[in-house]
């Protein structure tokens, strides 16, 4: 809104304020309709119902959640929902989420997701679509789990993998880098008690997870009131802020052992920088991934900046094709921001079409993302 608002801006701003007061908000937060098709310990697999008048065709897409985040990361609001886009394109669309974490889940670690949750979810989608290969689209930690699961279980019916904002070298994360000397030092007894607290609580509780999400964008939190006033006439902008706030209020807890692995192995020791995860029984190496992979990073991502995401590209030695794309947006925005409709989503469409089942009628649809979006990142291609 201009410093001296124009008449039409004043009218729009007044309308937005009135709508907020009378109806509680501007964002359409209705989730896309879905049906539960499979479940197990911390595993719920949903099928999104086809859009009216649209007949689904082609290979299925399975959206893979990170831990702690709600499924609205893929279905933020109507008009800015990756789910809505995929369903509208006629793609069979599925999602695996993990439900509420409780104290009884405290002993579950990375292996639970790599060896149980993801293989079971992929198999459920494979069976539900009468044996079609599955394309994984995975955000943040979900992308890490997806690649490790594909490496550990090469016979899974996976057609391709797309990772979005998945950090492999956390030394490049600005919020963590200054803390690394402290994390690697001999901790004082009082601090050791704090770092062991997750074991007593059974994990990282919801309030702590919500706080961590907010503190990662503290600059935006501080300036939000002023930003709202500056955009008081922009309905889309205000609706997006509302939707992101709703997302942040619905963060989920981490199981105790998983949180411990994240702290000790990923944050403190930066073990994933090698592309390997050492478990009690074996070493999982992303060099054993045998399917095409597209790696995407957000140009304004403060949680998983491009420098932390891109190293995985060079490690995927066994993949027949690896593609790198840098897209506009922060950690959540690259997936479901307003610009994602013109950038991230067309690239996902093209990648899925490129690696879909031969003879599929969908192949070739949107196969050249340059038609709709000029890539801002370089590409690493093999094959």
N, C-alpha and C positions, 0 to 999 in steps of 0.2 A: 504494500500500500504506500502511496506517495506521502511525502512529508506533509504536504497539503492535499488531503484526499480529494479526488474527483467525485462528482455526484454519484456516479455509478458504483464507485468503491464504497462510498458511505452506505448506499442501499444494500450492497452485498454484505458488508460488515454487519449491519443491523439485522439482516436476515439470518446470518450465521449465529449471531448472539441469541436471537429469538428462538432459533431451532435448538440450540444447545439448552436453553432454559426450559423450553416446553417439552422437548423430547429426550433430553439427556445426552445428546451427542449428534454428531454429523456422520460418523462412520457406520456403514452397514456391516455389522459384525456377525451376521448370520453365517454359520459354518455350512460348507457344501454338504449335501446329504450323502451319507455313507452307510455301509452295512458291514458288520463284523463277520469275517469269514474264517478266522483262526485265532486261537489264543493259547497261551501257556504262561509260565512264570515270567513276569515282566515282559510279556509279548502280546500285543493285540494287532492283528492285521485287518485292515479295513479296505473295502472296495468302494470307490466313489461311484455313485449312480450316474448313468449316462445323462447328458443334457437333453432336454426335450427336443425332439426332432432330429437328434444327432445319433447316427448308428456307429458305435465303436468299431474300430478295425485296427489291425496291426499288432505288433508286439506290446506287451504291457510295460508300464513304467511303475517302478516301486520307489516311493519317496522314503528315504531312510532318515530317521530322526537322530539328532545328537542327544546326549544325556541332558537332563534337567530342563530342556526347553519344551514348551507346549507345541502341539501340532499346528498351531496358528502360524508358525514360521513359514509354512507352505500355503496357508489359507488365511492370510492376515485380515483381509476385508474384501467385500465384493468390489471388483474393479482392480484390485491389486492382490490377486490370489493366483499363485502358480497352479494350484489345483483347478481352479475355475478355468484357467487357460487350457490346461491339458485336456480336461473333460470337454471343453468347448471345441477343441481340435479333433475330438473323436478318438482320443487315445484311451485305452483301458488303463485306468489310473488307480493305484493302490498306495497304502501308507502303512508303515510299521511304527507303532509307538509303544511306550513301555509302561504306561499307567502310573499309579501312585507307588512310590518307594516307601517301604516301612522298615522297622527295626529288624524284622525277620530276614530282610534281604541284605543284611550288613556284610555277609561273607561272599557276596557275588563280586567277581572281578571282571576284567576285560574279557577273559575267556568265555564268560557267559554270553556275551554279545557276539563274539567272534565265532564260537563253536556251536551255539544253540539258537539264539534269537534270530540272527540274520539267515543262517542256513534254513531254519524252519520257515521263516517268512518268505524267502525266495521259493522254497518248495511249494508253499501254500499258493502263491501267485501262479507258479508254473502249472500246478494242477487245476486251479480255477480257470485258467485260460486254455485248457485242453492241451497242455504240453508246449506252449510257446516259450521261447527264451525271454529272460527278464532284463530290462534296462534299469540300472540303479542310478538314482539321482540323490546325492547325499550331501548334507550341509554340515560344516564344522567337524566335530568329533565323529559324526555319522559317516563322513567321508573316510576318516582314518579307519574306523571299524570296517567299512565296506571293502577297502583295499586289503586289509589284513585278513578278512574273512575269505576273500577271493583267492588270496595267496595260500591260505591254509587249507582251502577246500577247492582245488582246481576243477573238480567235476561238477560243481554247481552250475545250473543252467542259466548263466549270466551272459547276456549279449554285449553289454557295454557298461561302463561306469562313468558317471560325471560327479566330480567332487567340487564343492563350492566353499571357499574360505576354510580349508582344512590345514591347520598349521603343523608342520613337521619339524621346524627348527625354531623352538620357542625362545632361543637367545635373541631372535630378531623381533620379538614382541616388545614394544616400547615399555609397557607397564611392568614387564617381568625383568627386563635386562638390568635395571638398577638394583634389583633385589638379589641377583644371582650370587654376588660375593657373600651376602648374609646367609643365603640358603645353603651355600657350600661350606660355610664356616662351622666351627664347633659351637652349637647353640647353647646359650645359657639355660640353666635348669628350668627357669620360669617359662622361657619360650618353648622348650621341649614339651612342657605340659600342654601348651596351647596347640602345638602341632599334633599332639596325640589325642586331642579332644575329640576328633572325628570318630575315633574308635569307641569312645565311651558313649557318644550320641548315636552310633550306628551309621554315621555318614554326615554329609553336609546338609543341614536343614534348609528348608525353603527360604526363610528370611535371609540367610547368608548368601544363597545363590542369587536371590533378587538384588541384594546389595552389591554383589560382585558385578552383575550385569549393569547396574546403574553407574557404579564407580568407573567402569570402563569407558563411559561416555560422560564423565562428570562435567566437562565443558559445556555440553549440550544441555545438561540438567540445569546448570547455573543460568544459562542464557535463555532458557525456554520461555519464561514470562515475556521477555522483550520480543522474542521471535514470534510468539503468538500475536502480540499486538501489531507487529509489522506485517503479518499475513492475515489479519482479521477478515479481509475481504476474499481470501483464497480458500474456498470450500474444500478443494482436494487436499491442500496442504494441511489444513486443520484436521480433516478426517484421517489423514495418515498419522499425524501425531497421536490422535486418540487411539488408533489401532495399535501403534507401537507401545503406548502406555498399557493397554489391555494385555498385550503380549508379555510385558515385563512383570505384570502382577500375577501371572500364572506360571511362574517358573516352578520346577519340580526338584525335589531333593536328590542327592547323589547317594547310592549305597556306600557303606563304609569302606569296604576293601577297594572298590573302584576309585573312590575319592583318594584313598591312600596311594594307589598306583599312579593316579594323575599327578599327585603332589610329588612323590618320590622319583618316579621314573620319567614323567614327561616334563614337569616344571623344574625340579631340582637337578636331575641328571641329564635331561635333554636326550634321552635314549632314542627317541624316534628320529633324530637327526640322521641316523644311519639307515633308516628305512626298515629297521628290524625291531621286533618285540620278542624279548626272551621271557618265556614263561617257565613254570616249574618243570614242564615235560619236554619242551621243544623251543626252537627258534623259528619265528615266522618272519619271512623276508619278502618285501614287496617286489623283489626281482622275480618272484615266482608267479606274479599276476600274468595271466595269459590272455586277457581280453583287452579290447581298445579302451583307453582312458582319456577323458578330457578333464583337465585341471583348470579351475577358474579361481581367480583372485580378485578381490575388491580394491579398486584404486584408492579408496578412502577408508579402508578397513583398519581400525585401531586395535582390534582384538587379534586378528590374524592377517597382518600386513603381507603384501606380495612377497617380501623378502623371506617371510616365514613359510609361505605356501609353496612357492615355486621350486624349492630344492627337490621335491618328489619327482618332478619331470625327468630329471637325469637318472633317477634310481629305477625307473620302470623298464628295466632292460629286457624283460621277457614279454612285454606287451607288443602286439603287432602294430599298434598305432597309438601315439601319444600326442595330444594337442594341448597347447597352453593358450589361455585367453585371459586378458585383464579387462574387467568390466567396471563401469561406474558404480559407486555405492560403497557403503560401509558394510559391516559384518552381516547385518540383517537386510540392509537395503539392496545389496547385490542380488539377493534371492527374491525379494518381494517389495522392493521400492518402486516408486513411480517410473523410474527410468528402466527398470528391469523388463518392462513390457516391450521395450524396443531393443534391448541389448541381450540380457541373459536368456530370456525365454526363447527368442529365435535361434540362438546358438544351441540350446538344448534340443529344440525341434530338429535342427539340421543334423546334430550328432546322432540322435536316436534314429532318424530316417536313414542315415548313412550306414548304420550297422544293424538295420532291421533284417528280418528273415527274407532271403532271396525270393522274388516272386510276389512279395507283399504289395498290394495296390497302393500303399502309402509311400513307398520308396520314391524319392525324387521330390516329394512335397517339401518345399523350403530347404532343399539340399544345399543351396548357396546362401548362407546367412548374410553375405555382403549385399544382397538385394535390399535387406531391411536394416542392416546395422554394419557399419564399417568398424572392424575390430580395432580396438585400441592397444592390443597386446601382440607380442610376437608369437609365433607358433613353433613348436617343436614337433615335427612329424616323422613317423617311421612307417615304412610299409607303403 
